[in-house]
Amino acid sequence: MKLALCNEVLAPLSFEQQCVLARHMGYEGLELAPFTVSDEPESMTPAHARALRVTAQQHDMTITGLHWLLVKPEGLSITSPDAAVWQRTVDVMRHLCEVCADVGGTYLVHGSPGQRQQWPGQSMADALQRATQAWALAAEAAGRCGVTYCIEPLSSDQTPLVNTLEQAAAVVREVAHPALKTMLDTSSAGRAETDDIPTLIARWMPTGLLAHVQLNDPNRRAPGQGDMRFAPIVEALHTQGYRGVVAMEPFVYVPDGPGCAAWSVGYVRGLMEALT
């Protein structure tokens, strides 16, 4: 398993400084939130993206993938009844697939809860239909770019749309495109699922639908800074032969961003080494 850090944890450091510090801590990659490197991610050029890739490589790092896709520009929505807003959102999603490939990433994580809400007067069926169509078009773009587009199940306190792996898998199966998968975020899963995380891993990893993992506690702090037990989670991933990226994505930084990042990699790497 390859350990990566969601790069916004080290903001407001420059991207190069993030690479240097994360590598020094023991990370192998950064999972990039586009809004942290551009105020206009929808206009990011191939040259800009490739420059980020080179910067990471110069410090023995990789950009593993993208997440927090739709924070900027403002006003995006995959569920919007407004055709112009919806189309603009799809255009951004397609463009970010190209950006992902240009920075050297292999996956995109579609969380972005604020951009997948149920609109006033809108039925859940309509919201899901619009979101599914957007994800299908993003999958086509991802396939052309050679990357994987992952639907992230998020807990119901963040969005009413796709809260569990079962619901995400249903969308993936309906779209039936090889570039569309789902992923596991342990914080949201700990809030939304009835089964524990090791059980979910044992059930979903063999299906081939689960393409990525993010580690964080349901209290939104780093792994190991709450009540969730991560040793059984790491063991379950090991048992299933998972060799993909495991990204640390805390939202509450204790004691601060760099300290939280250092804790996360040390804690999880220690759990991994205990299995060997």
LINNORTA-V334736 format. One line per field, one symbol per residue. ss: DSSP state (H for helix, E for strand, C for the rest). phi: phi as a letter, one per 40 degrees, with the letter a starting at -180 (. if undefined). A space follows every 50 residues. Layout:
ss->???
phi->???
//
This chain:
ss->CEEEEEHHHHCCCCHHHHHHHHHHHCCCEEEEEHHHCCCCHHHCCHHHHH HHHHHHHHCCCEEEEEECCCCCCCCCCCCCCCHHHHHHHHHHHHHHHHHH HHHCCCEEEECCHHHCCCCCCCCHHHHHHHHHHHHHHHHHHHHHHCCEEE EECCCCCCCCCCCCHHHHHHHHHHHCCCCEEEEEEHHHHHHHCCCCHHHH HHHHHHHCCEEEEEECCCCCCCCCCCCCCCHHHHHHHHHCCCCCEEEECC CCCCCCHHHHHHHHHHHHHHHHHCCC
phi->.bcbbccccbccccccccccccccchcbabcccdccbacbdcbccdcccc ccdcdcccbfbbccibafcbcbccgcacbcccdcccccccccdccccccd cccgcbabbccfccbacccdgcccccdccccccccccccccccccgbbbb cccbcccbacbgbbcccccccdcccfbccbbbabbccccccbcccccdcc ccccdccgccbabbbacdcgccdgbaccccdcccccccccgcbccbbcbc bbcbcadcccccddcccccccccccb
//
